[in-house]
Amino acid sequence: DNGPEDYHIGNAANAGLGFPGPLRARKRSLYEGGLRTPLVVRWPGKVPAGRTDSTSVLASVDFLPTLAHLAGAAPPDCRPDGEDVSDILLGKARPRTRPIYWEWRGGVAGDPVYLPPRLAVRDGRWKLFCEFDGSNVQLYDIPADHEERNNLAPQQPDVVARLKALVLDWKQTLPEGPVQPAQTGKGPRRPRAARPGAR
């Protein structure tokens, strides 16, 4: 459901455990290190054994429409945020047809490199971040820059305008709720967990 726990969390026994590889940040961040996780599917005779798909993009919001389709059940009478990705699970790699949105209302203390703006949207190759008021825009080409180091917002104003409008419109559909302040500044760090295979 998320990447390895942040080093700066004092009330988690697993703080600092795990390794996000080259991905930026960890749990409690909307950067890829806090969101991207593997998914393993086993369904003998239906899902191809031993297959790896590292290009299709799925999210937890896809489970309801996907499992309803696979079970032959009618989904609830609503418009889910996700899409039916049963064809991907059954062996067909493809791009998504709908954007994925995120909002982070929680507070976290730690290294500012872990703390992106509060809203994000992924559409195709692009992932855009901004604050609730549309400020602090960041844009990354995820297939080319999965470490989210090269902010392309200044070079892609049309993409920024389209995606910022999408995520701010989506934000208006969400219920009101408290937003905890983010605290930047490096706090005490726990030792980094060893990489798999490292000694």
C-alpha positions as CSV (number, residue, x, y, z in Angstrom):
1,D,0.0,0.0,0.0
2,N,3.0,2.3,0.4
3,G,6.7,2.4,0.6
4,P,8.9,1.8,3.6
5,E,8.2,3.8,6.8
6,D,9.9,7.2,7.2
7,Y,13.0,7.5,9.4
8,H,11.5,10.4,11.3
9,I,8.4,8.7,12.7
10,G,8.9,8.2,16.4
11,N,5.9,6.1,17.1
12,A,6.5,3.3,14.6
13,A,8.6,0.3,15.5
14,N,9.5,-0.1,11.8
15,A,10.7,3.4,11.2
16,G,13.5,3.5,8.8
17,L,13.2,-0.2,7.9
18,G,13.1,-1.2,4.2
19,F,14.7,0.3,1.2
20,P,12.9,2.2,-1.6
21,G,15.8,1.7,-4.1
22,P,16.3,4.7,-6.4
23,L,12.8,6.0,-5.8
24,R,12.5,9.4,-4.0
25,A,11.2,9.4,-0.4
26,R,9.4,6.8,1.7
27,K,6.0,6.2,3.3
28,R,4.0,9.4,4.1
29,S,5.1,11.0,0.8
30,L,3.3,11.3,-2.5
31,Y,6.7,10.8,-4.3
32,E,7.2,7.4,-5.9
33,G,9.2,6.0,-2.9
34,G,6.0,6.5,-0.8
35,L,3.5,5.1,-3.3
36,R,5.0,2.6,-5.7
37,T,4.8,-1.0,-4.5
38,P,4.8,-4.4,-6.2
39,L,1.6,-6.3,-6.8
40,V,1.6,-10.1,-7.1
41,V,-1.4,-11.9,-8.6
42,R,-1.8,-15.6,-8.7
43,W,-4.7,-17.3,-10.5
44,P,-3.7,-20.6,-12.1
45,G,-5.1,-21.0,-15.6
46,K,-6.1,-17.4,-15.8
47,V,-3.1,-15.2,-15.0
48,P,0.1,-16.0,-16.9
49,A,2.7,-17.6,-14.6
50,G,6.0,-15.9,-14.3
51,R,5.0,-12.8,-16.2
52,T,6.3,-9.4,-15.2
53,D,4.7,-6.1,-16.2
54,S,6.7,-3.0,-15.3
55,T,4.8,-0.5,-17.6
56,S,1.1,-0.8,-16.7
57,V,0.0,1.5,-13.9
58,L,-2.6,0.3,-11.4
59,A,-3.9,1.7,-8.1
60,S,-6.0,0.4,-5.2
61,V,-9.0,2.3,-6.5
62,D,-9.0,-0.1,-9.5
63,F,-9.8,-3.2,-7.3
64,L,-13.5,-2.6,-7.0
65,P,-14.3,-2.3,-10.7
66,T,-11.8,-5.0,-11.6
67,L,-13.0,-7.6,-9.1
68,A,-16.6,-6.9,-9.9
69,H,-15.9,-7.5,-13.6
70,L,-13.9,-10.7,-12.9
71,A,-16.7,-12.0,-10.6
72,G,-19.4,-11.2,-13.1
73,A,-21.0,-8.9,-10.5
74,A,-22.6,-5.5,-11.2
75,P,-20.5,-2.8,-9.6
76,P,-22.3,-0.4,-7.2
77,D,-24.3,2.4,-8.8
78,C,-21.6,5.0,-8.6
79,R,-18.7,6.3,-10.6
80,P,-15.6,4.8,-9.0
81,D,-12.3,6.6,-9.1
82,G,-10.6,3.5,-10.6
83,E,-10.9,1.6,-13.8
84,D,-11.4,-2.1,-14.7
85,V,-7.8,-3.4,-15.2
86,S,-8.8,-7.1,-15.4
87,D,-7.2,-7.2,-18.9
88,I,-3.9,-6.1,-17.4
89,L,-4.1,-8.8,-14.7
90,L,-4.9,-11.4,-17.3
91,G,-1.8,-10.6,-19.3
92,K,-2.3,-7.5,-21.5
93,A,0.1,-4.6,-20.7
94,R,-1.5,-1.2,-21.6
95,P,-1.7,2.4,-20.5
96,R,-4.4,3.5,-18.1
97,T,-7.5,5.2,-19.4
98,R,-8.1,7.4,-16.3
99,P,-5.9,9.6,-14.1
100,I,-4.9,8.6,-10.6
101,Y,-5.3,11.3,-7.9
102,W,-3.8,11.7,-4.4
103,E,-4.3,14.1,-1.5
104,W,-2.1,14.1,1.6
105,R,-3.6,15.8,4.7
106,G,-1.2,14.2,7.2
107,G,1.7,15.9,8.8
108,V,5.2,14.5,8.9
109,A,8.4,15.9,10.2
110,G,11.6,15.2,8.3
111,D,13.8,15.9,5.4
112,P,12.2,18.4,3.0
113,V,13.1,16.1,0.0
114,Y,10.4,13.8,1.3
115,L,7.7,16.4,1.5
116,P,6.0,17.1,-1.9
117,P,3.0,19.4,-2.3
118,R,-0.3,18.1,-0.9
119,L,-2.0,17.1,-4.2
120,A,-0.8,14.9,-7.1
121,V,-2.2,13.5,-10.3
122,R,-0.7,10.8,-12.6
123,D,-2.0,10.8,-16.2
124,G,-0.1,8.8,-18.7
125,R,3.6,9.5,-18.4
126,W,3.1,12.7,-16.4
127,K,2.8,13.2,-12.7
128,L,2.0,16.6,-11.4
129,F,2.1,18.0,-7.8
130,C,0.7,21.2,-6.4
131,E,-0.6,22.7,-3.2
132,F,-4.3,23.2,-2.5
133,D,-4.1,26.7,-3.9
134,G,-2.3,25.6,-7.1
135,S,1.1,26.8,-6.0
136,N,4.4,24.9,-5.8
137,V,3.9,23.0,-9.1
138,Q,6.2,20.1,-9.9
139,L,6.0,18.0,-13.0
140,Y,7.8,14.7,-13.7
141,D,8.0,12.4,-16.7
142,I,7.8,9.2,-14.6
143,P,8.9,6.6,-17.2
144,A,12.0,8.7,-18.0
145,D,12.6,10.0,-14.4
146,H,11.1,7.6,-11.9
147,E,13.4,9.2,-9.3
148,E,11.5,12.5,-9.7
149,R,14.6,14.7,-9.8
150,N,14.0,16.7,-13.0
151,N,11.0,19.1,-12.6
152,L,9.8,19.8,-16.1
153,A,7.0,22.3,-15.1
154,P,8.8,25.3,-16.6
155,Q,9.3,23.5,-19.9
156,Q,5.8,22.0,-20.2
157,P,3.2,24.9,-19.5
158,D,0.4,23.2,-21.4
159,V,0.8,19.9,-19.6
160,V,0.9,21.8,-16.3
161,A,-2.2,23.8,-17.0
162,R,-4.2,20.7,-18.0
163,L,-3.1,18.5,-15.1
164,K,-3.4,21.3,-12.5
165,A,-7.0,22.0,-13.6
166,L,-7.7,18.2,-13.3
167,V,-6.3,17.8,-9.8
168,L,-7.8,21.0,-8.4
169,D,-11.3,20.1,-9.9
170,W,-10.9,16.7,-8.3
171,K,-10.0,18.3,-4.9
172,Q,-13.3,20.1,-4.9
173,T,-15.1,16.8,-4.9
174,L,-13.5,15.7,-1.6
175,P,-15.1,16.1,1.8
176,E,-13.7,18.8,4.1
177,G,-11.4,17.6,6.8
178,P,-8.4,18.6,9.0
179,V,-5.0,19.1,7.5
180,Q,-2.0,18.5,9.7
181,P,0.9,20.9,9.2
182,A,4.1,19.5,7.6
183,Q,7.2,20.2,9.5
184,T,10.4,20.5,7.5
185,G,13.9,20.3,8.8
186,K,16.0,17.2,9.4
187,G,15.0,15.5,12.6
188,P,16.9,12.7,14.3
189,R,17.5,9.9,11.9
190,R,17.6,6.2,12.5
191,P,20.3,4.1,10.8
192,R,19.4,3.2,7.3
193,A,18.4,-0.4,6.8
194,A,20.8,-2.4,4.8
195,R,20.0,-2.9,1.1
196,P,19.0,-6.4,0.2
197,G,22.1,-8.5,-0.2
198,A,24.4,-5.9,1.4
199,R,26.7,-6.7,4.3
